[in-house]
Amino acid sequence: MGDQSLKMLLFGEGEASLPVGYRRWSPIHPTFIVGLLLSLFLSVAVIGQDDSAAGIPVNELGAESVDGQDPGSEDQQPQDPDEQLHQDVIGYFASQQSADWVRALTLLGARVEAGDPPQWIGTLLLDLLTEQSEQNPERTRTILQDRLIRASSSGMPILLVLLRQDANWPFLAEVENNFRAWSADPAIRERLLMELSVGKDALLITRLLPIVAARDPRSTIEVAISRLASEPEGSSDALVAALSQFLGLELGHSEWVQWWQDNRDQPIISGILERQRHSAQTRELKTWERANRLLREVPPNRYRSWLLDSLRDTEPGTVRSVAISECGRFSRELHKEGSGIESEALRELLTPIRDRLLEII
């Protein structure tokens, strides 16, 4: 990641605004869900093993105590509470224990909620998620899944920067999935559309347009065309390319403006936009599946949180259908002999999934 000036966006002066929402629920046969629920009620084979990460739900921050001394020197306690917090969270993030990372995120979340957070919070998180992201992939995924990042108010400035990472950055799918989830909220979608209307970064435009268009293609195209109409020829090549890729038409800057003026009210356009919306949702599903493959490697409690997020009403029907199937696979894996999860821990892991499936049917 290169542009350090982007760090000034974080919890500082200018938070970029934007978002999206539209979904179509694909029907899921109730018999399939009932069968899956029955499997979750089966008795559990008990195999004892202490999994230090299994009892730390990613969204239940600070629920587990951490052994060892708090970071920071007792001899040199800074007077400023924010500076003390800074030292503490740096120490926690330097730990190899996931409980320490969760504690750091809890402290940062509380400070952000208190109002007027110091700018170093955004800078620190951005550094951990870019320069240091591949030093400790598990820590990076813990941060990306935390509610501090997943909340649009605090996480969007950071994720807008991360959306500009190179294509081979291993966490890009998870960042895109966060934007996909946000785009279901009409208010957040408006913020994302605003970002699309003013953003200058080519990668940001290229990746953001299909995410927003998958929820509301007409509004997305109208925003894009309005921008092209107000800017000189050749000034928005990335936007022209993104439109061409989304609609499958090879048109230039001024040609797009004219095409929309001529066709925006034609009945055929509604059919084109609907087909492209389905195509974009197919790409969304592939993004989800890519992130899901990576997240299968995280501790069970964090993977469970991922599945529960994927079963939310705001998720597209295609994603929810696949997530339901994944719940069955997840349950079977946990029940396997040698999984090392005791029966009580197994019940705690699977009960929220069972309850959510009951809500769906």
N, C-alpha and C positions, 0 to 999 in steps of 0.2 A: 504494500500500500504505500503510496508515496506522498500524497498531498497533505502535509502536516497542517496547512492552513484550515483544512476542513475540521480539524479538532476544535476550532473556535465556535463551531456550530453547537457543540455539545454542552448542554445546560448553560449556554452563554447567551450571546446576543441574538442570533437569528436562527430560530428553529424552522426548518423547511416544513411547509404544510402539504398535506395530501391524504387519500384512500379510496375504498371500493366495496360493493356488495350486490350480489345477485346470485341466486342459486336455484338449481333445479334438482329436486329429490328424485333419484331413481328408486322405484319400489323395491323393497327387499322382502322376500317371502318370509312370513312369520314363522313357518315351520323350521326354517334354517336357524333363526335366532333362538327358537325354543330348544332345538337340539343343542345349540351351543351353550345355552343356560344350564341345561341338564348336566353337561360335562363339567361345568364350573361347580356344581353341587356335589360332585363325586368325592368320596373320601380320599384323603391325601396320604401317600406313602411318606413316612417320616424318616428323613435322613439328616442327622444333625451336622451342622456346620455353621460357624459364626461368620456371617457375611457383613463386614463392617459397613458396607454401603447400603445394604438392603433396607435398613430402617430409617433412611433419611430421605423422605419424599422431597422432590425438588421444589415443590411449592409450599411445603410446610417448614419454612425456614426457621432455623434456630431451635428446632424441636429436640435435638440431641446434644447432650453436653460433650465437650471435647476435653480430653486429658491434656495435661501439659500447661505450661505457663503461657499467659497472654504475651503476644509480641510487644516489643517495646521495652526500653530500659526503665527500671524503677528509679534509677538514680537521676535520670534526666527526663522527667515528665514535662512535656511542653504545656504552657499555660493555656494556649488556644485549644478549645475542644475539637475543632475541625482538624487541627494539626495532629492532635492525639489520635483522632479517628483515622487520619491518613496513615500514620505509622502502624496502627493496629491492623488495618485491612491489608496493607502491603505484606505484613508478616503472615497473616492468614492465607493470602493467596500464594505465598512462597511455600506453604506446607504441601506435603504429598497426600494429605488426608482430605477426602471430599467433604467431611463435616466442617473442616476449617474454611473451605471455600463457601459453603452454605452460610456459615456464620458471618463471613465478610459481606456476602450479598445481603444478608439480613440487616446488618448495620448500615450499609449503603442505602438500602431501600427505606429504612426508617429516617435516614437523614434527608433523602429526597422528599419524602412525604411531609417532613417538617417545614419545608419551604425554603426558598433561596439557597439551594445547595451550592457548595463551592465548585468552581469549574474543574478542579482536578479530578472530580469523580468521573466525569465523562472522558477526560484525557486518560485516566488510569484504565478504565474499562476498554477504551479503544486500543490502547497499547497491548493489553492482554489478548484482545481479540484479533489483532493484526500481527505486530512484530513478534509476539510471544505465542501466537495461537498454536503453532505446530510443535512447540516445545513440550506441551502437555495437552494433547487432544481431549482427554477426559475433562480437564478443567475448563477448556474452551466450550465444550458442549454443555457442561453444567451451567456456565454463565449464559449461554444462548437460550437455554430452556428456562431460566429463572424468570419470575414474574416481573422483575425490575426491567428486563429487556423485552419481555413479551407485552408489557403494557405500552400502548402507543405513545402515551404522554412522555414517558421517560426513555423508551427504547427506540423510537423512530429516528431521532437524530443520529444515533449510533448506527442503526441498521441501514440508513440511507448511505452512510459512508461505506459500510461493508458490502453493500450491493454493487459497489464499483470495484471490488476485488477482481483479480485475474481469474479466468475461467477454471484454472487448475487448482484454485484455493479449495481445500477439502471440505469447507463448511458452507460453501455457497448455497447448496440445496436447502440447508436449514434456514438460512437467511431468507431465501425466496419463499419458503413455506410460511414464514412469519408474515411476510407481506401478503401472501395469498389469503391467510386467515384474516388479517386486518381488512382486506378489500371487501369482505362480506358486510362490513359496517358502513352504511351510507355516509355517515359523518366523516369517518376516516377516509373513505373513498374520495370525498371531496378534497381532502388534504393531498391525497396522492395525485389527483388530477391537477391540482394547483402546482405541485412539484413538476409534473410533466409539462405544464405550460410555461415554466420559467427555467427549468433545470438546464444546465449547460454541458454536463458530463455525458459523453456519448454512451458509455457503458450503462449509466443510470437510465437513460432514455430507452436504450435497447432492451433492457431487462424489465423496466417498469411498465412499459406500454402493454405487452401481452398479458401481464398479471392483472392489470386494471381492466383491460378489454375483455378478459374472460368472464368478468362479472357484468359489465355494462358496455358493450361494444359501441353503441351509437354515441353515448356521451364521450367516450374516449376519443373516437374519431373526430367528433365536433371540436373537442379541445385541441387536438393535434392540427386540424385544418385551420382553425382560427389562429393558431400560432404561426403556421406557414403563411397565412394571408397577411399577417402583420410584420413579417420579417423579410429582408431582401433575399433574392435568389442565392442559393448556395450557403446560406448561413445555418441551416438546420439539416445537414446531410444525414445525421444519425436518425432524426425523426422521420425523414423521407424513407430511409432504409427500413425502419421499424414498421411503418405503415405498409410498405411494399411486402414485407415478409408476412405481416398479419393478414392482409387481404389478398395476397397472391397476385398483385398487379404491379408491373414494373412501370411506374410513372415518375416523372421528375417533380421538382418543387412546385412550379406554377401549374403543372398538369394535374397534380392532386387537388389543388384549390379549385380549378375549373371542373374537374370530374365530380367533386362533391356538390358544387353549385348546380350542375346539370342533373345529378342523380339522387340527391339526398331524399327526395320525396317520392321516388319511384318505388312501386311495390316490390320490385325485384331486389331492392337494396335490403329490405327486411329479411328476405331469404338468405342473401349473402351474409349479412351480419349474424344471423342465427347459425349458419353453418360454421362460420369462423369462430363463433363463441364456443360451439361444441369442440372444434379443433383445439382451441386454446385450453379448454378444460381437460382435454386429453393430454396436452403437454403438462398441465398442472398435476395430473395424476402421476405422470412419469416423474415429475419433480418430487412428489410425495413418496413414491416408491423408492427413489434413490436415497432420500433422507431416511426412510424407514430401514433400509438395508444397513446403513451406517449406525443407526441408533439401536439396532439389535445387540450391539456389543456393549452398550452401557449397562449399569446395574439395573436389576429388575424393577425397582421402584421408580426409577426415572423413565424407563421404557413404558411402564404402566401409565405414567402421566402423559406421555406422548400419545398413547392410544386413546386415553380419555379426551384429550384435546381434539383428536381426529374424529371423535364421535359427537362433537358439538353440533347443534342444530344449524349453525352458520356454515358448516363445511358442505361442499358439494356432495350430492348423492353418490357419485362415483367413489369419492374418497371414503365416505362413511361405509359403503358396502365393502370395500377392500379392508378397511380398518376392523370391521366386524369379523371378517375371516381371519385377520391377524390375531384377534383376541383368542380365537380357538387355537391357533398355532402356539401362541404364548402360553395358554393354559396347559396344553399338552407338554410343552417343553419343561414347565415347572413341575409337572407331575412325574416326569421321567425319573427312574431310579438313577441316583448319582447327581441329581441337581443340587444337593446340599442345602436345601431349604427346609426348615422345620415346619411342621403342620400349622402352628400358630402364625408364623410369618407368611405362610402360603395363603391362609385365610385372609390375612390383612391385605395382601397384594391383590387377591382376586375379588374380594367383596365389592369394591367400588366399580369394577368392570361389570360384575353381575347386576348391580343396582342400575347402572346406566343402560344395560341391555333391556332390563325390565321396563325402564322408562320409554325406550324406543318402541317396544311392542305394546 
